[in-house]
């Protein structure tokens, strides 16, 4: 099944966006797109958290989920981050990590990614309804970075990923409101906190 078709038709029974994201990255690798690291960043405006992020690396069976407090919006790390650039209207951020060329993105994240052996990084907006903009990133350790056809495959899945993630995020936020005003809901209906962070 084509990756986009799977996102739209094969994820109905999975309520957790982090699990969907792990499966997505695995499917991309099987399809020949050498994703070695990927992340989703959501501004959730949870009562306690500004947002959260999901990070996946090759070989991980479960994604890492990190929540981020409201204080991060004033930090230098966030102000120089890909997330802020995307929120303010950037359509794409691409960085050849092992190149000696002038840096597009002057951020500690680049050094972190280089240290992991990654060679190419791309970040795109994940647009939800009513102008709400989040972030998805992909990085590879392939010697020559992502090929043009691989970038095309990644770009093609963005609308479907935006739709699938928005549904899960809204479900989680609705649940949070219910728990805040009604009390804890039954455990078997719980969803994991959706995944933003200062970096991307």
C-alpha positions in Angstrom: 0.0 0.0 0.0 1.3 3.5 -0.9 2.4 5.4 2.2 -0.1 8.2 1.6 -2.9 5.7 1.2 -1.9 3.9 4.4 -2.0 7.2 6.3 -5.5 7.9 5.1 -7.0 4.4 5.1 -4.8 2.2 7.4 -4.6 4.2 10.6 -8.3 4.4 11.7 -7.9 2.0 14.5 -4.8 3.7 16.0 -5.6 6.7 18.3 -2.0 7.6 19.1 -0.1 9.8 16.7 3.3 8.7 18.1 2.6 5.1 17.1 1.4 6.2 13.7 4.5 8.3 13.3 6.8 5.4 14.2 5.0 3.1 11.6 5.2 5.9 9.0 9.0 6.2 9.4 9.4 2.5 9.1 7.3 2.4 6.0 9.3 5.2 4.5 12.6 3.3 5.0 11.1 0.1 3.5 10.0 2.3 0.5 13.6 3.4 0.0 13.6 6.8 1.7 16.6 6.7 4.1 15.0 8.5 7.1 17.3 8.1 10.1 15.6 10.7 12.4 12.2 12.4 12.3 10.2 14.6 14.6 6.8 16.1 15.0 6.3 19.3 16.9 2.8 20.5 18.1 1.8 23.7 19.9 -0.8 22.1 22.1 -1.6 25.0 24.5 -2.2 22.4 27.2 -3.0 24.0 30.7 0.5 23.0 31.8 2.5 22.7 28.5 3.0 25.0 25.5 3.5 22.0 23.4 5.3 18.7 22.8 7.4 16.9 20.3 7.8 13.3 19.1 11.2 12.1 18.1 12.0 8.9 16.3 15.4 7.5 15.3 16.1 4.5 13.2 15.8 1.3 15.2 13.4 2.7 17.8 10.2 0.7 18.3 8.7 3.5 20.3 9.0 7.3 19.8 10.4 9.6 22.5 7.8 12.1 23.6 8.8 15.4 25.3 6.6 18.1 26.7 7.7 21.8 26.7 6.7 24.5 29.2 5.5 28.0 28.4 8.9 29.5 29.4 10.6 28.1 26.4 9.0 30.7 24.1 11.4 33.4 25.5 14.6 31.4 25.2 17.3 32.0 22.6 17.2 28.3 21.6 13.5 28.7 20.5 14.0 32.1 18.9 16.6 30.6 16.6 14.8 27.4 16.0 13.3 25.9 12.8 9.9 25.8 14.6 9.9 29.6 15.1 10.9 30.1 11.4 8.1 27.8 10.2 5.5 29.4 12.5 6.5 32.8 11.1 5.8 31.7 7.6 8.8 29.7 6.2 7.7 27.1 3.8 10.8 24.9 4.1 14.1 24.7 5.9 16.8 22.5 4.3 20.3 22.0 5.8 23.1 19.9 4.3 24.7 19.1 7.7 28.1 17.9 6.5 28.6 20.7 4.0 31.1 23.4 4.5 28.7 25.9 2.9 27.2 28.8 4.8 24.7 27.6 7.4 21.0 28.2 6.6 20.2 27.5 10.2 22.5 28.8 12.9 21.3 26.6 15.8 22.8 24.1 18.2 20.5 21.5 16.6 22.8 21.3 13.6 25.7 20.3 15.8 23.6 17.7 17.5 22.5 16.2 14.2 26.0 16.2 12.9 27.2 14.4 16.0 24.6 11.7 15.3 26.2 11.2 11.8 23.3 12.8 9.9 24.0 14.5 6.6 20.8 16.2 5.5 17.9 17.8 7.3 14.6 19.2 6.1 11.7 20.8 8.0 8.2 21.6 6.7 5.1 23.2 8.2 2.3 20.8 9.2 -0.8 23.0 8.6 -4.0 22.3 10.6 -7.3 24.1 10.2 -7.9 27.7 11.2 -4.2 28.7 10.4 -2.7 26.5 13.1 0.8 25.6 12.1 3.0 22.8 13.5 6.2 21.2 12.3 7.6 17.9 10.9 11.2 17.2 10.2 13.2 14.5 8.5 16.9 13.8 8.5 19.1 11.1 6.9 22.5 9.6 7.3 22.9 8.8 3.6 26.3 9.9 2.3 24.7 12.2 -0.3 21.7 13.3 1.7 18.2 13.0 0.4 17.8 12.6 -3.3 15.3 14.7 -5.2 12.8 11.8 -5.6 13.0 11.0 -1.9 12.2 14.6 -1.0 9.3 14.4 -3.3 8.0 11.3 -1.5 8.3 13.0 1.9 6.5 16.2 0.6 3.7 14.1 -0.9 2.7 12.7 2.5 2.4 16.1 4.3 -1.3 16.8 3.6 -2.3 13.3 4.8 0.0 13.5 7.9 -1.5 16.9 8.7 -5.0 15.5 8.6 -4.2 12.4 10.6 -2.3 14.3 13.3 -4.9 17.0 13.6 -7.6 14.5 14.4 -5.5 12.8 17.1 -4.4 16.1 18.6 -8.0 17.4 18.8 -9.1 14.2 20.4 -6.3 14.5 23.1 -7.1 18.1 23.8 -10.8 17.3 24.2 -9.9 14.6 26.6 -7.6 17.0 28.5 -10.5 19.4 28.9 -12.8 16.7 30.2 -10.3 15.5 32.7 -9.7 19.0 33.9 -13.4 19.8 34.5 -14.9 16.3 35.0 -12.1 14.3 36.4 -10.1 11.3 35.2 -11.6 9.2 32.5 -11.4 5.4 32.3 -7.8 4.3 31.6 -8.7 2.1 28.6 -9.8 5.2 26.7 -6.6 7.2 27.4 -4.5 8.7 24.7 -0.8 9.6 25.1 -0.1 13.3 25.4 0.4 14.5 21.9 3.7 15.7 20.9 7.1 21.0 20.3 10.2 21.8 21.8 12.7 24.6 21.6 14.7 22.8 18.9 13.5 20.6 16.1 
